[in-house]
């Protein structure tokens, strides 16, 4: 499953790399929302996918802080 592999990759990253990944995902989400508002976005499911990835990254960051 792709999600499992993605989570394993996130767990292997350092907190600095996770923060970089988070910033990149947030920028992508902003761009997707902008494209959606101007009716240029074809795949609207991508917004949901990116939002879930942001939540996954935040979860991994929190887990690393507590352990």
N, C-alpha and C positions, 0 to 999 in steps of 0.2 A: 504494500500500500504506500502511496506517495506521501501521505501525511505522516506516517510512522518514520519514514526515512528523513523527512524534513525536520521532525522533532529531534531525531537523533543527531542530525547536523547542528541544530541549535544548541543542544546540550553540550556539544563538544567545543563550542565557541567561548571565548573569554567575554567578560562583561563589557569591555570596550567594543568588541566586535558586535555584540548583541545591541548595544546602543546605536551603533552605525546602521545595523540592519533595521532597527526600529525607525530611525530617521528616514531611511530610504523608503520604507513601507508607508510611512505617513505622507511623504511627498507624492508617492504614487497614488495614494488614496485621494489626495487633494486634486491631482490632475484628472483622475477618473471622475470625480464629482463635477469638476469644471466641464469636462467633455460631456457628461450626462446632462448638465444644465443647458448646454448649447446644442443638444441633440446630435452630437458627433460620435457618441459611444455606441458601438454595435453590441458588445457583450456586457450587458448590465450585471450579469452574475459575477463578473470580475470584482466588482465593488464589495460584494459579500465575502468573496474569497480573501481579499486583501484585509478586510476588517477582522476576519477570523485569524489571519496570520499575525496581525498586530496584537491581538489578544494572546495568541500563543507565545509570542516573543515576550510580552509583559509577564506572563506566567512563569516562563523560564528565568527571567531576571529576578523575579520575586523569590523563586525557589533557590537561586544561587545566593541571594542575600541572607536568607534564613539558615542556610546550611553552612 
